Amino acid sequence: MEGLLYISAMIVALAFAILVIFVIRTLRSATKTLDHMKNTMTELKEQVVGITKETEQLLHRTNQLADDLQQKSESLNMVFDSVKDMGQAVQQVNQSVRHVADRVATETERQSGQIAQVVQWGNVAIDLYKRFKERTKVKDVNQTKEEL
């Protein structure tokens, strides 16, 4: 029975040795995984710091662009206000021109009879002038013939 006790103790010792070997392997694997994780976390931290710096720079540039855009927008608002004022001025000029044109048309219609008479008298005057010119030409030709 003593032999059985030694064999049992040997089996227990062997099982314990196998268990310790597997625990050591597991712990080594866990250590490697933790080291790899540590390296990954270090790299990730460096990348996050780099990304944070770039993000801050990008945010700063974005703020500058927003300020510049705001200034240009305000400048454009002044231009649009000026254009609006000019449009109103042009509209007033157009209204004045329409008013004058309407008055001229009304007066022309009202005095159309007188205008027709003036045109007729003008035609008569032109006709008389042409006749006068023809007579003076004829007289000049006759005088020239007599002198020859």
C-alpha positions as CSV (number, residue, x, y, z in Angstrom):
1,M,0.0,0.0,0.0
2,E,2.9,2.1,0.5
3,G,3.7,1.7,-3.1
4,L,0.3,2.8,-4.0
5,L,0.8,5.9,-1.9
6,Y,4.1,6.7,-3.6
7,I,2.5,6.2,-7.0
8,S,-0.5,8.4,-6.0
9,A,1.9,11.1,-4.7
10,M,3.9,10.8,-8.0
11,I,0.7,11.2,-10.0
12,V,-0.3,14.2,-7.9
13,A,3.2,15.7,-8.3
14,L,3.2,15.0,-12.0
15,A,-0.3,16.5,-12.4
16,F,0.8,19.5,-10.3
17,A,3.9,19.9,-12.5
18,I,1.8,19.8,-15.6
19,L,-0.7,22.3,-14.1
20,V,2.2,24.6,-13.2
21,I,3.7,24.3,-16.7
22,F,0.3,25.2,-18.3
23,V,-0.2,28.1,-15.8
24,I,3.3,29.3,-16.6
25,R,2.6,29.2,-20.3
26,T,-0.7,31.0,-19.8
27,L,1.0,33.6,-17.7
28,R,3.7,34.1,-20.3
29,S,1.1,34.4,-23.0
30,A,-0.8,36.9,-20.9
31,T,2.4,38.8,-20.3
32,K,3.1,39.0,-24.0
33,T,-0.4,40.1,-24.6
34,L,-0.2,42.8,-21.9
35,D,3.2,44.0,-23.3
36,H,1.7,44.2,-26.8
37,M,-1.3,46.0,-25.4
38,K,1.0,48.4,-23.5
39,N,2.9,49.1,-26.7
40,T,-0.4,49.6,-28.6
41,M,-1.7,52.0,-25.9
42,T,1.6,54.0,-26.0
43,E,1.4,54.3,-29.8
44,L,-2.3,55.2,-29.5
45,K,-1.6,57.8,-26.9
46,E,1.1,59.4,-29.2
47,Q,-1.3,59.3,-32.1
48,V,-4.1,60.9,-30.0
49,V,-1.7,63.6,-28.9
50,G,-0.8,64.3,-32.6
51,I,-4.4,64.2,-33.6
52,T,-5.3,66.6,-30.8
53,K,-2.6,69.1,-31.9
54,E,-3.8,68.9,-35.5
55,T,-7.4,69.3,-34.4
56,E,-6.5,72.4,-32.3
57,Q,-4.7,73.8,-35.3
58,L,-7.6,73.0,-37.6
59,L,-10.0,74.6,-35.1
60,H,-7.8,77.7,-34.9
61,R,-7.8,78.0,-38.7
62,T,-11.5,77.4,-38.9
63,N,-12.1,80.2,-36.4
64,Q,-9.8,82.5,-38.5
65,L,-11.8,81.6,-41.6
66,A,-15.1,82.2,-39.8
67,D,-13.9,85.6,-38.7
68,D,-12.7,86.4,-42.2
69,L,-16.0,85.2,-43.6
70,Q,-17.9,87.3,-41.1
71,Q,-15.9,90.5,-42.1
72,K,-16.4,89.8,-45.8
73,S,-20.1,89.2,-45.2
74,E,-20.4,92.5,-43.4
75,S,-18.6,94.2,-46.3
76,L,-21.0,92.5,-48.8
77,N,-23.9,93.7,-46.7
78,M,-22.7,97.3,-47.2
79,V,-22.4,96.7,-50.9
80,F,-25.9,95.3,-51.1
81,D,-27.2,98.2,-49.1
82,S,-25.5,100.6,-51.6
83,V,-27.0,98.7,-54.5
84,K,-30.4,98.8,-52.9
85,D,-30.1,102.6,-52.4
86,M,-29.0,103.0,-56.0
87,G,-31.9,100.8,-57.2
88,Q,-34.3,103.1,-55.3
89,A,-32.7,106.2,-56.8
90,V,-33.0,104.7,-60.3
91,Q,-36.6,103.9,-59.6
92,Q,-37.3,107.5,-58.5
93,V,-35.6,108.7,-61.7
94,N,-37.7,106.4,-63.8
95,Q,-40.8,107.6,-62.1
96,S,-39.8,111.2,-62.7
97,V,-39.2,110.4,-66.4
98,R,-42.5,108.7,-66.7
99,H,-44.2,111.6,-65.1
100,V,-42.5,114.1,-67.5
101,A,-43.3,111.8,-70.5
102,D,-46.9,111.6,-69.4
103,R,-47.1,115.4,-69.1
104,V,-45.5,115.9,-72.5
105,A,-47.9,113.4,-74.1
106,T,-50.9,115.1,-72.4
107,E,-49.8,118.5,-73.5
108,T,-49.0,117.2,-77.0
109,E,-52.5,115.8,-77.3
110,R,-54.0,119.0,-75.9
111,Q,-52.1,121.2,-78.4
112,S,-52.1,118.8,-81.3
113,G,-54.2,121.2,-83.4
114,Q,-51.7,124.0,-82.9
115,I,-48.8,121.7,-83.7
116,A,-50.6,120.7,-86.9
117,Q,-51.0,124.4,-87.9
118,V,-47.3,125.1,-87.1
119,V,-46.3,122.2,-89.3
120,Q,-48.6,123.4,-92.1
121,W,-47.1,126.9,-91.8
122,G,-43.7,125.4,-91.8
123,N,-44.4,123.6,-95.0
124,V,-45.8,126.7,-96.6
125,A,-42.7,128.6,-95.6
126,I,-40.4,126.0,-97.1
127,D,-42.4,126.0,-100.3
128,L,-42.2,129.8,-100.5
129,Y,-38.4,129.6,-99.9
130,K,-38.0,127.0,-102.7
131,R,-40.0,129.2,-105.1
132,F,-37.9,132.2,-104.1
133,K,-34.7,130.3,-104.8
134,E,-35.9,129.2,-108.2
135,R,-36.9,132.7,-109.2
136,T,-33.5,134.1,-108.1
137,K,-31.8,131.3,-110.1
138,V,-33.9,132.1,-113.2
139,K,-33.0,135.8,-112.8
140,D,-29.3,135.1,-112.4
141,V,-29.4,132.9,-115.5
142,N,-31.2,135.6,-117.5
143,Q,-28.8,138.3,-116.3
144,T,-25.9,136.1,-117.3
145,K,-27.4,135.6,-120.8
146,E,-27.9,139.3,-121.2
147,E,-24.4,140.1,-120.2
148,L,-23.0,137.7,-122.8
